[in-house]
Amino acid sequence: MRQRQTGITFIGWLFLLIPVAVVGYCAIRLTPVYLNAMKVSKALNDTATEFKGEEQINPATVRVALEKRFDIDSIDFPDLKTVTIAREGDRWVLESNYEDTVKLFKNISLLVQFDERAEIE
């Protein structure tokens, strides 16, 4: 009596492992970008918390405090010039909208957009 073999073939393994490897490689390449975005968000939120409840807020002093946090956390991208400090109604808003590109393969890149926002109440 003949028994039938069961299991996955080499081609089956290729179809299974190649997409898993590509997704894993994308995750490895994107990790530093998201860690940097978390540092930017933390710097904005900490600066907003620092000025919370103050009556006289000057955008220049907020920018200096934010610049110190960028220096301490070693945030090189995005540039501090891209952070906008504006008044919306009765509160100040710190906003950083930027894009980061990560090279994946030869001419294939991943583009990630970030919209970070913190409010000083």
Backbone atoms as SQL, in Angstrom:
CREATE TABLE atoms (id INTEGER PRIMARY KEY, chain TEXT, resi INTEGER, resn TEXT, atom TEXT, x REAL, y REAL, z REAL);
INSERT INTO atoms VALUES
  (1, 'A', 1, 'MET', 'N', 0.838, -1.173, 0.000),
  (2, 'A', 1, 'MET', 'CA', 0.000, 0.000, 0.000),
  (3, 'A', 1, 'MET', 'C', 0.891, 1.247, 0.000),
  (4, 'A', 2, 'ARG', 'N', 0.569, 2.159, -0.865),
  (5, 'A', 2, 'ARG', 'CA', 1.332, 3.390, -1.008),
  (6, 'A', 2, 'ARG', 'C', 0.841, 4.437, -0.034),
  (7, 'A', 3, 'GLN', 'N', 1.781, 5.089, 0.622),
  (8, 'A', 3, 'GLN', 'CA', 1.386, 6.179, 1.510),
  (9, 'A', 3, 'GLN', 'C', 1.668, 7.502, 0.821),
  (10, 'A', 4, 'ARG', 'N', 0.802, 8.400, 1.056),
  (11, 'A', 4, 'ARG', 'CA', 0.932, 9.723, 0.456),
  (12, 'A', 4, 'ARG', 'C', 1.760, 10.621, 1.377),
  (13, 'A', 5, 'GLN', 'N', 2.724, 11.327, 0.828),
  (14, 'A', 5, 'GLN', 'CA', 3.546, 12.215, 1.644),
  (15, 'A', 5, 'GLN', 'C', 2.794, 13.517, 1.898),
  (16, 'A', 6, 'THR', 'N', 2.949, 14.005, 3.085),
  (17, 'A', 6, 'THR', 'CA', 2.338, 15.290, 3.416),
  (18, 'A', 6, 'THR', 'C', 3.433, 16.236, 3.879),
  (19, 'A', 7, 'GLY', 'N', 3.168, 17.497, 3.763),
  (20, 'A', 7, 'GLY', 'CA', 4.141, 18.497, 4.181),
  (21, 'A', 7, 'GLY', 'C', 4.213, 19.614, 3.160),
  (22, 'A', 8, 'ILE', 'N', 5.066, 20.550, 3.451),
  (23, 'A', 8, 'ILE', 'CA', 5.187, 21.709, 2.586),
  (24, 'A', 8, 'ILE', 'C', 6.427, 21.534, 1.709),
  (25, 'A', 9, 'THR', 'N', 6.327, 21.936, 0.474),
  (26, 'A', 9, 'THR', 'CA', 7.437, 21.804, -0.464),
  (27, 'A', 9, 'THR', 'C', 8.353, 23.019, -0.369),
  (28, 'A', 10, 'PHE', 'N', 9.461, 22.952, -1.075),
  (29, 'A', 10, 'PHE', 'CA', 10.406, 24.068, -1.094),
  (30, 'A', 10, 'PHE', 'C', 9.752, 25.316, -1.671),
  (31, 'A', 11, 'ILE', 'N', 8.998, 25.166, -2.728),
  (32, 'A', 11, 'ILE', 'CA', 8.309, 26.316, -3.329),
  (33, 'A', 11, 'ILE', 'C', 7.262, 26.862, -2.362),
  (34, 'A', 12, 'GLY', 'N', 6.615, 25.995, -1.646),
  (35, 'A', 12, 'GLY', 'CA', 5.668, 26.434, -0.626),
  (36, 'A', 12, 'GLY', 'C', 6.351, 27.247, 0.460),
  (37, 'A', 13, 'TRP', 'N', 7.539, 26.796, 0.889),
  (38, 'A', 13, 'TRP', 'CA', 8.306, 27.557, 1.871),
  (39, 'A', 13, 'TRP', 'C', 8.680, 28.926, 1.336),
  (40, 'A', 14, 'LEU', 'N', 9.066, 28.991, 0.058),
  (41, 'A', 14, 'LEU', 'CA', 9.416, 30.283, -0.537),
  (42, 'A', 14, 'LEU', 'C', 8.222, 31.232, -0.532),
  (43, 'A', 15, 'PHE', 'N', 7.057, 30.720, -0.934),
  (44, 'A', 15, 'PHE', 'CA', 5.853, 31.560, -0.936),
  (45, 'A', 15, 'PHE', 'C', 5.484, 32.012, 0.474),
  (46, 'A', 16, 'LEU', 'N', 5.848, 31.245, 1.451),
  (47, 'A', 16, 'LEU', 'CA', 5.535, 31.586, 2.831),
  (48, 'A', 16, 'LEU', 'C', 6.565, 32.542, 3.439),
  (49, 'A', 17, 'LEU', 'N', 7.835, 32.286, 3.208),
  (50, 'A', 17, 'LEU', 'CA', 8.884, 33.028, 3.906),
  (51, 'A', 17, 'LEU', 'C', 9.260, 34.352, 3.253),
  (52, 'A', 18, 'ILE', 'N', 9.139, 34.474, 1.944),
  (53, 'A', 18, 'ILE', 'CA', 9.520, 35.728, 1.288),
  (54, 'A', 18, 'ILE', 'C', 8.650, 36.898, 1.763),
  (55, 'A', 19, 'PRO', 'N', 7.329, 36.790, 1.786),
  (56, 'A', 19, 'PRO', 'CA', 6.539, 37.920, 2.313),
  (57, 'A', 19, 'PRO', 'C', 6.828, 38.214, 3.793),
  (58, 'A', 20, 'VAL', 'N', 7.058, 37.172, 4.568),
  (59, 'A', 20, 'VAL', 'CA', 7.384, 37.378, 5.982),
  (60, 'A', 20, 'VAL', 'C', 8.714, 38.119, 6.111),
  (61, 'A', 21, 'ALA', 'N', 9.692, 37.767, 5.285),
  (62, 'A', 21, 'ALA', 'CA', 10.996, 38.432, 5.318),
  (63, 'A', 21, 'ALA', 'C', 10.887, 39.891, 4.885),
  (64, 'A', 22, 'VAL', 'N', 10.079, 40.173, 3.867),
  (65, 'A', 22, 'VAL', 'CA', 9.914, 41.554, 3.397),
  (66, 'A', 22, 'VAL', 'C', 9.241, 42.405, 4.474),
  (67, 'A', 23, 'VAL', 'N', 8.214, 41.886, 5.105),
  (68, 'A', 23, 'VAL', 'CA', 7.532, 42.624, 6.176),
  (69, 'A', 23, 'VAL', 'C', 8.482, 42.836, 7.358),
  (70, 'A', 24, 'GLY', 'N', 9.264, 41.825, 7.697),
  (71, 'A', 24, 'GLY', 'CA', 10.243, 41.968, 8.775),
  (72, 'A', 24, 'GLY', 'C', 11.301, 43.009, 8.452),
  (73, 'A', 25, 'TYR', 'N', 11.766, 43.031, 7.207),
  (74, 'A', 25, 'TYR', 'CA', 12.763, 44.018, 6.791),
  (75, 'A', 25, 'TYR', 'C', 12.175, 45.430, 6.843),
  (76, 'A', 26, 'CYS', 'N', 10.921, 45.577, 6.417),
  (77, 'A', 26, 'CYS', 'CA', 10.253, 46.888, 6.509),
  (78, 'A', 26, 'CYS', 'C', 10.157, 47.337, 7.966),
  (79, 'A', 27, 'ALA', 'N', 9.828, 46.421, 8.849),
  (80, 'A', 27, 'ALA', 'CA', 9.724, 46.765, 10.270),
  (81, 'A', 27, 'ALA', 'C', 11.077, 47.196, 10.826),
  (82, 'A', 28, 'ILE', 'N', 12.133, 46.511, 10.420),
  (83, 'A', 28, 'ILE', 'CA', 13.473, 46.876, 10.886),
  (84, 'A', 28, 'ILE', 'C', 13.862, 48.261, 10.379),
  (85, 'A', 29, 'ARG', 'N', 13.545, 48.558, 9.129),
  (86, 'A', 29, 'ARG', 'CA', 13.903, 49.856, 8.555),
  (87, 'A', 29, 'ARG', 'C', 13.067, 50.998, 9.138),
  (88, 'A', 30, 'LEU', 'N', 11.805, 50.725, 9.524),
  (89, 'A', 30, 'LEU', 'CA', 10.918, 51.773, 10.024),
  (90, 'A', 30, 'LEU', 'C', 11.049, 52.027, 11.526),
  (91, 'A', 31, 'THR', 'N', 11.642, 51.120, 12.251),
  (92, 'A', 31, 'THR', 'CA', 11.749, 51.275, 13.703),
  (93, 'A', 31, 'THR', 'C', 12.450, 52.571, 14.116),
  (94, 'A', 32, 'PRO', 'N', 13.617, 52.928, 13.552),
  (95, 'A', 32, 'PRO', 'CA', 14.247, 54.195, 13.962),
  (96, 'A', 32, 'PRO', 'C', 13.399, 55.428, 13.647),
  (97, 'A', 33, 'VAL', 'N', 12.642, 55.378, 12.561),
  (98, 'A', 33, 'VAL', 'CA', 11.801, 56.511, 12.182),
  (99, 'A', 33, 'VAL', 'C', 10.706, 56.716, 13.230),
  (100, 'A', 34, 'TYR', 'N', 10.076, 55.629, 13.657),
  (101, 'A', 34, 'TYR', 'CA', 9.015, 55.753, 14.653),
  (102, 'A', 34, 'TYR', 'C', 9.567, 56.086, 16.039),
  (103, 'A', 35, 'LEU', 'N', 10.756, 55.607, 16.365),
  (104, 'A', 35, 'LEU', 'CA', 11.375, 55.995, 17.634),
  (105, 'A', 35, 'LEU', 'C', 11.671, 57.490, 17.649),
  (106, 'A', 36, 'ASN', 'N', 12.128, 58.025, 16.521),
  (107, 'A', 36, 'ASN', 'CA', 12.369, 59.466, 16.416),
  (108, 'A', 36, 'ASN', 'C', 11.058, 60.241, 16.537),
  (109, 'A', 37, 'ALA', 'N', 9.999, 59.747, 15.916),
  (110, 'A', 37, 'ALA', 'CA', 8.697, 60.418, 16.002),
  (111, 'A', 37, 'ALA', 'C', 8.190, 60.426, 17.442),
  (112, 'A', 38, 'MET', 'N', 8.455, 59.357, 18.180),
  (113, 'A', 38, 'MET', 'CA', 8.048, 59.324, 19.579),
  (114, 'A', 38, 'MET', 'C', 8.837, 60.339, 20.401),
  (115, 'A', 39, 'LYS', 'N', 10.114, 60.536, 20.072),
  (116, 'A', 39, 'LYS', 'CA', 10.916, 61.548, 20.770),
  (117, 'A', 39, 'LYS', 'C', 10.409, 62.956, 20.460),
  (118, 'A', 40, 'VAL', 'N', 10.022, 63.200, 19.206),
  (119, 'A', 40, 'VAL', 'CA', 9.489, 64.515, 18.831),
  (120, 'A', 40, 'VAL', 'C', 8.179, 64.775, 19.570),
  (121, 'A', 41, 'SER', 'N', 7.304, 63.786, 19.594),
  (122, 'A', 41, 'SER', 'CA', 6.024, 63.932, 20.287),
  (123, 'A', 41, 'SER', 'C', 6.235, 64.182, 21.777),
  (124, 'A', 42, 'LYS', 'N', 7.173, 63.462, 22.382),
  (125, 'A', 42, 'LYS', 'CA', 7.461, 63.652, 23.807),
  (126, 'A', 42, 'LYS', 'C', 8.018, 65.045, 24.065),
  (127, 'A', 43, 'ALA', 'N', 8.887, 65.532, 23.189),
  (128, 'A', 43, 'ALA', 'CA', 9.453, 66.873, 23.364),
  (129, 'A', 43, 'ALA', 'C', 8.361, 67.933, 23.276),
  (130, 'A', 44, 'LEU', 'N', 7.445, 67.788, 22.323),
  (131, 'A', 44, 'LEU', 'CA', 6.345, 68.749, 22.194),
  (132, 'A', 44, 'LEU', 'C', 5.440, 68.711, 23.426),
  (133, 'A', 45, 'ASN', 'N', 5.073, 67.512, 23.862),
  (134, 'A', 45, 'ASN', 'CA', 4.179, 67.385, 25.015),
  (135, 'A', 45, 'ASN', 'C', 4.839, 67.869, 26.306),
  (136, 'A', 46, 'ASP', 'N', 6.124, 67.568, 26.488),
  (137, 'A', 46, 'ASP', 'CA', 6.818, 68.032, 27.692),
  (138, 'A', 46, 'ASP', 'C', 6.951, 69.550, 27.714),
  (139, 'A', 47, 'THR', 'N', 7.200, 70.138, 26.553),
  (140, 'A', 47, 'THR', 'CA', 7.282, 71.597, 26.483),
  (141, 'A', 47, 'THR', 'C', 5.923, 72.220, 26.777),
  (142, 'A', 48, 'ALA', 'N', 4.856, 71.618, 26.249),
  (143, 'A', 48, 'ALA', 'CA', 3.508, 72.128, 26.529),
  (144, 'A', 48, 'ALA', 'C', 3.183, 72.007, 28.015),
  (145, 'A', 49, 'THR', 'N', 3.601, 70.922, 28.639),
  (146, 'A', 49, 'THR', 'CA', 3.369, 70.744, 30.072),
  (147, 'A', 49, 'THR', 'C', 4.167, 71.755, 30.890),
  (148, 'A', 50, 'GLU', 'N', 5.375, 72.068, 30.427),
  (149, 'A', 50, 'GLU', 'CA', 6.223, 73.032, 31.132),
  (150, 'A', 50, 'GLU', 'C', 5.579, 74.414, 31.190),
  (151, 'A', 51, 'PHE', 'N', 4.898, 74.815, 30.125),
  (152, 'A', 51, 'PHE', 'CA', 4.294, 76.145, 30.068),
  (153, 'A', 51, 'PHE', 'C', 2.813, 76.140, 30.452),
  (154, 'A', 52, 'LYS', 'N', 2.303, 75.024, 30.918),
  (155, 'A', 52, 'LYS', 'CA', 0.888, 74.927, 31.272),
  (156, 'A', 52, 'LYS', 'C', 0.567, 75.850, 32.443),
  (157, 'A', 53, 'GLY', 'N', -0.474, 76.627, 32.279),
  (158, 'A', 53, 'GLY', 'CA', -0.942, 77.507, 33.338),
  (159, 'A', 53, 'GLY', 'C', -0.267, 78.867, 33.385),
  (160, 'A', 54, 'GLU', 'N', 0.735, 79.094, 32.566),
  (161, 'A', 54, 'GLU', 'CA', 1.393, 80.402, 32.563),
  (162, 'A', 54, 'GLU', 'C', 0.535, 81.404, 31.806),
  (163, 'A', 55, 'GLU', 'N', 0.495, 82.612, 32.312),
  (164, 'A', 55, 'GLU', 'CA', -0.330, 83.648, 31.687),
  (165, 'A', 55, 'GLU', 'C', 0.380, 84.309, 30.520),
  (166, 'A', 56, 'GLN', 'N', 1.638, 84.640, 30.708),
  (167, 'A', 56, 'GLN', 'CA', 2.403, 85.326, 29.662),
  (168, 'A', 56, 'GLN', 'C', 3.288, 84.307, 28.945),
  (169, 'A', 57, 'ILE', 'N', 2.853, 83.884, 27.792),
  (170, 'A', 57, 'ILE', 'CA', 3.636, 82.932, 27.004),
  (171, 'A', 57, 'ILE', 'C', 4.146, 83.646, 25.763),
  (172, 'A', 58, 'ASN', 'N', 5.431, 83.570, 25.580),
  (173, 'A', 58, 'ASN', 'CA', 6.081, 84.177, 24.429),
  (174, 'A', 58, 'ASN', 'C', 6.552, 83.046, 23.507),
  (175, 'A', 59, 'PRO', 'N', 6.221, 83.092, 22.224),
  (176, 'A', 59, 'PRO', 'CA', 6.666, 82.021, 21.314),
  (177, 'A', 59, 'PRO', 'C', 8.183, 81.837, 21.294),
  (178, 'A', 60, 'ALA', 'N', 8.926, 82.903, 21.517),
  (179, 'A', 60, 'ALA', 'CA', 10.394, 82.789, 21.514),
  (180, 'A', 60, 'ALA', 'C', 10.879, 81.948, 22.694),
  (181, 'A', 61, 'THR', 'N', 10.284, 82.132, 23.871),
  (182, 'A', 61, 'THR', 'CA', 10.699, 81.335, 25.030),
  (183, 'A', 61, 'THR', 'C', 10.281, 79.874, 24.874),
  (184, 'A', 62, 'VAL', 'N', 9.121, 79.653, 24.250),
  (185, 'A', 62, 'VAL', 'CA', 8.681, 78.282, 23.985),
  (186, 'A', 62, 'VAL', 'C', 9.647, 77.617, 23.010),
  (187, 'A', 63, 'ARG', 'N', 10.075, 78.349, 21.992),
  (188, 'A', 63, 'ARG', 'CA', 11.009, 77.796, 21.006),
  (189, 'A', 63, 'ARG', 'C', 12.362, 77.469, 21.644),
  (190, 'A', 64, 'VAL', 'N', 12.820, 78.329, 22.564),
  (191, 'A', 64, 'VAL', 'CA', 14.091, 78.061, 23.253),
  (192, 'A', 64, 'VAL', 'C', 13.974, 76.803, 24.111),
  (193, 'A', 65, 'ALA', 'N', 12.864, 76.658, 24.835),
  (194, 'A', 65, 'ALA', 'CA', 12.650, 75.462, 25.655),
  (195, 'A', 65, 'ALA', 'C', 12.568, 74.211, 24.784),
  (196, 'A', 66, 'LEU', 'N', 11.892, 74.338, 23.643),
  (197, 'A', 66, 'LEU', 'CA', 11.780, 73.206, 22.727),
  (198, 'A', 66, 'LEU', 'C', 13.138, 72.863, 22.115),
  (199, 'A', 67, 'GLU', 'N', 13.931, 73.888, 21.831),
  (200, 'A', 67, 'GLU', 'CA', 15.268, 73.655, 21.278),
  (201, 'A', 67, 'GLU', 'C', 16.147, 72.905, 22.280),
  (202, 'A', 68, 'LYS', 'N', 16.022, 73.232, 23.555),
  (203, 'A', 68, 'LYS', 'CA', 16.779, 72.519, 24.584),
  (204, 'A', 68, 'LYS', 'C', 16.373, 71.050, 24.638),
  (205, 'A', 69, 'ARG', 'N', 15.079, 70.798, 24.533),
  (206, 'A', 69, 'ARG', 'CA', 14.617, 69.403, 24.553),
  (207, 'A', 69, 'ARG', 'C', 15.086, 68.640, 23.314),
  (208, 'A', 70, 'PHE', 'N', 15.094, 69.309, 22.164),
  (209, 'A', 70, 'PHE', 'CA', 15.600, 68.670, 20.949),
  (210, 'A', 70, 'PHE', 'C', 17.087, 68.348, 21.099),
  (211, 'A', 71, 'ASP', 'N', 17.844, 69.242, 21.734),
  (212, 'A', 71, 'ASP', 'CA', 19.274, 68.992, 21.938),
  (213, 'A', 71, 'ASP', 'C', 19.507, 67.853, 22.925),
  (214, 'A', 72, 'ILE', 'N', 18.761, 67.832, 24.011),
  (215, 'A', 72, 'ILE', 'CA', 18.933, 66.790, 25.027),
  (216, 'A', 72, 'ILE', 'C', 18.580, 65.419, 24.460),
  (217, 'A', 73, 'ASP', 'N', 17.496, 65.336, 23.691),
  (218, 'A', 73, 'ASP', 'CA', 17.052, 64.056, 23.133),
  (219, 'A', 73, 'ASP', 'C', 17.749, 63.695, 21.826),
  (220, 'A', 74, 'SER', 'N', 18.664, 64.537, 21.370),
  (221, 'A', 74, 'SER', 'CA', 19.405, 64.314, 20.111),
  (222, 'A', 74, 'SER', 'C', 18.459, 64.142, 18.926),
  (223, 'A', 75, 'ILE', 'N', 17.519, 65.050, 18.805),
  (224, 'A', 75, 'ILE', 'CA', 16.583, 65.030, 17.682),
  (225, 'A', 75, 'ILE', 'C', 17.157, 65.924, 16.588),
  (226, 'A', 76, 'ASP', 'N', 17.574, 65.307, 15.503),
  (227, 'A', 76, 'ASP', 'CA', 18.133, 66.059, 14.380),
  (228, 'A', 76, 'ASP', 'C', 17.112, 66.270, 13.271),
  (229, 'A', 77, 'PHE', 'N', 16.130, 65.394, 13.213),
  (230, 'A', 77, 'PHE', 'CA', 15.106, 65.485, 12.176),
  (231, 'A', 77, 'PHE', 'C', 13.764, 65.302, 12.833),
  (232, 'A', 78, 'PRO', 'N', 12.801, 66.132, 12.631),
  (233, 'A', 78, 'PRO', 'CA', 12.733, 67.286, 11.753),
  (234, 'A', 78, 'PRO', 'C', 13.479, 68.468, 12.363),
  (235, 'A', 79, 'ASP', 'N', 13.792, 69.400, 11.515),
  (236, 'A', 79, 'ASP', 'CA', 14.465, 70.605, 11.968),
  (237, 'A', 79, 'ASP', 'C', 13.505, 71.415, 12.838),
  (238, 'A', 80, 'LEU', 'N', 14.048, 72.117, 13.786),
  (239, 'A', 80, 'LEU', 'CA', 13.216, 72.911, 14.696),
  (240, 'A', 80, 'LEU', 'C', 12.460, 74.009, 13.953),
  (241, 'A', 81, 'LYS', 'N', 12.952, 74.395, 12.786),
  (242, 'A', 81, 'LYS', 'CA', 12.277, 75.429, 11.990),
  (243, 'A', 81, 'LYS', 'C', 10.926, 74.956, 11.464),
  (244, 'A', 82, 'THR', 'N', 10.723, 73.648, 11.385),
  (245, 'A', 82, 'THR', 'CA', 9.447, 73.131, 10.888),
  (246, 'A', 82, 'THR', 'C', 8.369, 73.101, 11.964),
  (247, 'A', 83, 'VAL', 'N', 8.749, 73.325, 13.215),
  (248, 'A', 83, 'VAL', 'CA', 7.769, 73.347, 14.304),
  (249, 'A', 83, 'VAL', 'C', 7.119, 74.724, 14.343),
  (250, 'A', 84, 'THR', 'N', 5.793, 74.742, 14.259),
  (251, 'A', 84, 'THR', 'CA', 5.068, 76.007, 14.316),
  (252, 'A', 84, 'THR', 'C', 4.480, 76.191, 15.715),
  (253, 'A', 85, 'ILE', 'N', 4.586, 77.412, 16.195),
  (254, 'A', 85, 'ILE', 'CA', 4.011, 77.780, 17.487),
  (255, 'A', 85, 'ILE', 'C', 3.011, 78.890, 17.198),
  (256, 'A', 86, 'ALA', 'N', 1.734, 78.571, 17.336),
  (257, 'A', 86, 'ALA', 'CA', 0.688, 79.527, 16.966),
  (258, 'A', 86, 'ALA', 'C', -0.392, 79.550, 18.041),
  (259, 'A', 87, 'ARG', 'N', -1.124, 80.631, 18.042),
  (260, 'A', 87, 'ARG', 'CA', -2.224, 80.785, 18.987),
  (261, 'A', 87, 'ARG', 'C', -3.532, 80.424, 18.284),
  (262, 'A', 88, 'GLU', 'N', -4.301, 79.538, 18.921),
  (263, 'A', 88, 'GLU', 'CA', -5.626, 79.164, 18.422),
  (264, 'A', 88, 'GLU', 'C', -6.631, 79.440, 19.534),
  (265, 'A', 89, 'GLY', 'N', -7.324, 80.531, 19.395),
  (266, 'A', 89, 'GLY', 'CA', -8.289, 80.905, 20.427),
  (267, 'A', 89, 'GLY', 'C', -7.585, 81.324, 21.698),
  (268, 'A', 90, 'ASP', 'N', -7.857, 80.603, 22.783),
  (269, 'A', 90, 'ASP', 'CA', -7.245, 80.955, 24.068),
  (270, 'A', 90, 'ASP', 'C', -6.053, 80.072, 24.419),
  (271, 'A', 91, 'ARG', 'N', -5.614, 79.230, 23.506),
  (272, 'A', 91, 'ARG', 'CA', -4.486, 78.348, 23.794),
  (273, 'A', 91, 'ARG', 'C', -3.427, 78.412, 22.708),
  (274, 'A', 92, 'TRP', 'N', -2.218, 78.052, 23.095),
  (275, 'A', 92, 'TRP', 'CA', -1.102, 77.987, 22.162),
  (276, 'A', 92, 'TRP', 'C', -0.963, 76.554, 21.667),
  (277, 'A', 93, 'VAL', 'N', -0.589, 76.409, 20.399),
  (278, 'A', 93, 'VAL', 'CA', -0.454, 75.088, 19.791),
  (279, 'A', 93, 'VAL', 'C', 0.955, 74.941, 19.229),
  (280, 'A', 94, 'LEU', 'N', 1.606, 73.851, 19.590),
  (281, 'A', 94, 'LEU', 'CA', 2.894, 73.480, 19.015),
  (282, 'A', 94, 'LEU', 'C', 2.616, 72.363, 18.018),
  (283, 'A', 95, 'GLU', 'N', 3.036, 72.556, 16.787),
  (284, 'A', 95, 'GLU', 'CA', 2.691, 71.594, 15.741),
  (285, 'A', 95, 'GLU', 'C', 3.906, 71.307, 14.870),
  (286, 'A', 96, 'SER', 'N', 4.084, 70.036, 14.574),
  (287, 'A', 96, 'SER', 'CA', 5.173, 69.609, 13.703),
  (288, 'A', 96, 'SER', 'C', 4.614, 68.624, 12.690),
  (289, 'A', 97, 'ASN', 'N', 4.545, 69.041, 11.442),
  (290, 'A', 97, 'ASN', 'CA', 4.094, 68.180, 10.349),
  (291, 'A', 97, 'ASN', 'C', 5.284, 67.921, 9.445),
  (292, 'A', 98, 'TYR', 'N', 5.660, 66.672, 9.327),
  (293, 'A', 98, 'TYR', 'CA', 6.826, 66.358, 8.510),
  (294, 'A', 98, 'TYR', 'C', 6.697, 64.969, 7.903),
  (295, 'A', 99, 'GLU', 'N', 7.530, 64.727, 6.906),
  (296, 'A', 99, 'GLU', 'CA', 7.592, 63.436, 6.229),
  (297, 'A', 99, 'GLU', 'C', 9.002, 62.888, 6.360),
  (298, 'A', 100, 'ASP', 'N', 9.102, 61.585, 6.437),
  (299, 'A', 100, 'ASP', 'CA', 10.410, 60.935, 6.480),
  (300, 'A', 100, 'ASP', 'C', 10.402, 59.803, 5.457),
  (301, 'A', 101, 'THR', 'N', 11.474, 59.711, 4.702),
  (302, 'A', 101, 'THR', 'CA', 11.599, 58.690, 3.669),
  (303, 'A', 101, 'THR', 'C', 12.665, 57.693, 4.086),
  (304, 'A', 102, 'VAL', 'N', 12.331, 56.414, 3.961),
  (305, 'A', 102, 'VAL', 'CA', 13.264, 55.347, 4.299),
  (306, 'A', 102, 'VAL', 'C', 13.519, 54.531, 3.044),
  (307, 'A', 103, 'LYS', 'N', 14.781, 54.410, 2.679),
  (308, 'A', 103, 'LYS', 'CA', 15.129, 53.621, 1.505),
  (309, 'A', 103, 'LYS', 'C', 14.965, 52.144, 1.847),
  (310, 'A', 104, 'LEU', 'N', 14.239, 51.428, 1.002),
  (311, 'A', 104, 'LEU', 'CA', 13.964, 50.021, 1.260),
  (312, 'A', 104, 'LEU', 'C', 14.872, 49.134, 0.412),
  (313, 'A', 105, 'PHE', 'N', 14.678, 49.202, -0.889),
  (314, 'A', 105, 'PHE', 'CA', 15.523, 48.478, -1.834),
  (315, 'A', 105, 'PHE', 'C', 16.068, 49.498, -2.815),
  (316, 'A', 106, 'LYS', 'N', 16.605, 49.069, -3.912),
  (317, 'A', 106, 'LYS', 'CA', 17.254, 49.969, -4.874),
  (318, 'A', 106, 'LYS', 'C', 16.500, 51.275, -5.074),
  (319, 'A', 107, 'ASN', 'N', 15.399, 51.243, -5.770),
  (320, 'A', 107, 'ASN', 'CA', 14.650, 52.467, -6.047),
  (321, 'A', 107, 'ASN', 'C', 13.274, 52.450, -5.378),
  (322, 'A', 108, 'ILE', 'N', 13.131, 51.668, -4.350),
  (323, 'A', 108, 'ILE', 'CA', 11.867, 51.579, -3.616),
  (324, 'A', 108, 'ILE', 'C', 12.087, 52.158, -2.223),
  (325, 'A', 109, 'SER', 'N', 11.245, 53.122, -1.877),
  (326, 'A', 109, 'SER', 'CA', 11.346, 53.772, -0.571),
  (327, 'A', 109, 'SER', 'C', 9.995, 53.753, 0.122),
  (328, 'A', 110, 'LEU', 'N', 10.025, 53.921, 1.418),
  (329, 'A', 110, 'LEU', 'CA', 8.811, 54.044, 2.212),
  (330, 'A', 110, 'LEU', 'C', 8.701, 55.488, 2.688),
  (331, 'A', 111, 'LEU', 'N', 7.538, 56.082, 2.512),
  (332, 'A', 111, 'LEU', 'CA', 7.289, 57.453, 2.942),
  (333, 'A', 111, 'LEU', 'C', 6.338, 57.417, 4.133),
  (334, 'A', 112, 'VAL', 'N', 6.753, 58.064, 5.211),
  (335, 'A', 112, 'VAL', 'CA', 5.948, 58.095, 6.425),
  (336, 'A', 112, 'VAL', 'C', 5.662, 59.551, 6.757),
  (337, 'A', 113, 'GLN', 'N', 4.390, 59.874, 7.026),
  (338, 'A', 113, 'GLN', 'CA', 3.990, 61.240, 7.360),
  (339, 'A', 113, 'GLN', 'C', 3.607, 61.300, 8.834),
  (340, 'A', 114, 'PHE', 'N', 4.073, 62.353, 9.493),
  (341, 'A', 114, 'PHE', 'CA', 3.774, 62.537, 10.908),
  (342, 'A', 114, 'PHE', 'C', 3.135, 63.900, 11.123),
  (343, 'A', 115, 'ASP', 'N', 2.102, 63.928, 11.932),
  (344, 'A', 115, 'ASP', 'CA', 1.434, 65.161, 12.340),
  (345, 'A', 115, 'ASP', 'C', 1.399, 65.170, 13.864),
  (346, 'A', 116, 'GLU', 'N', 2.407, 65.779, 14.458),
  (347, 'A', 116, 'GLU', 'CA', 2.505, 65.848, 15.917),
  (348, 'A', 116, 'GLU', 'C', 1.939, 67.186, 16.374),
  (349, 'A', 117, 'ARG', 'N', 1.191, 67.153, 17.486),
  (350, 'A', 117, 'ARG', 'CA', 0.536, 68.369, 17.958),
  (351, 'A', 117, 'ARG', 'C', 0.445, 68.328, 19.480),
  (352, 'A', 118, 'ALA', 'N', 0.728, 69.478, 20.097),
  (353, 'A', 118, 'ALA', 'CA', 0.581, 69.612, 21.549),
  (354, 'A', 118, 'ALA', 'C', -0.009, 70.985, 21.839),
  (355, 'A', 119, 'GLU', 'N', -0.885, 71.042, 22.823),
  (356, 'A', 119, 'GLU', 'CA', -1.554, 72.296, 23.168),
  (357, 'A', 119, 'GLU', 'C', -1.127, 72.758, 24.553),
  (358, 'A', 120, 'ILE', 'N', -0.870, 74.056, 24.655),
  (359, 'A', 120, 'ILE', 'CA', -0.566, 74.673, 25.948),
  (360, 'A', 120, 'ILE', 'C', -1.856, 75.321, 26.435),
  (361, 'A', 121, 'GLU', 'N', -2.367, 74.833, 27.530),
  (362, 'A', 121, 'GLU', 'CA', -3.643, 75.350, 28.046),
  (363, 'A', 121, 'GLU', 'C', -3.417, 76.331, 29.163);
